[in-house]
Amino acid sequence: MATKSAQVDRYISNAAPFAQPILERIRKAYHKASPHIEETMKWGVPFFEYKGILGSMAAFKQHVGWGFWKGKLMNDAHGVVARREDAPAMGGSRVTDVSELPSEKVLVEYIREAIRLNEEGVKSEPRTRKAPKSFEVPAELMTALKKNKSALAAFKKFPSSHQREYAEWIAEAKQDATKQKRVATAVEWIAEGKSRNWKYAKK
């Protein structure tokens, strides 16, 4: 029988309405490909495993990212796996509607190839680390942090990835009112030691 996770159930139910049918379609294909596939949560998103990681899916505000762990080693007969340098992790794809996914038949075909690679012990290609993306903390956020010593201290202890998430979130605000609201929320969360995406972190 398919091994489904209650955590993945919750992840899908909490995703944006457009993302839910996409996630369900991918999930269904994995379990149709093999009754031995297991679900797990890693880094806050659903992963599928059988004798190792097969692939994953993740819902974002405007798209769903999905792909295979060894995607760049797959035959890719239907041109599903993105091989560009700027492609999402695991040679995956980004979709905004369920109609953009391959057919269930094609999905199952790819999943079974991923299973075969794991069964044969094929190793993933070494992953090259990209240089951290540079960023600048918005003046509005830094001014607010300086008025709250605990928030400033917590912010300085954050890894650069957490600092960047807050900086980009505030910089992306198009209206001043929105920016000020985000600054206030950011200072509150930072003072509590929370990352920008703390709501989605694995508990």
ABEGO torsion letter per residue (X at the ends): XBBBBAAAAAAAAABBAAAAAAAAAAAAAAAAABAABBBBBBGGBBBBBBGEBABBBBBBAABBBBEBAAAAABAGAAGABBABAABBBGGBBBBABAAABBBAAAAAAAAAAAAAAAAAGBBBBBBBBBBBBBBBBBAAAAAAAAABAAAAAAAAABBAAAAAAAAAAAAABABAAAAAAAAAAAAAAAAAGBBAAAAABBX
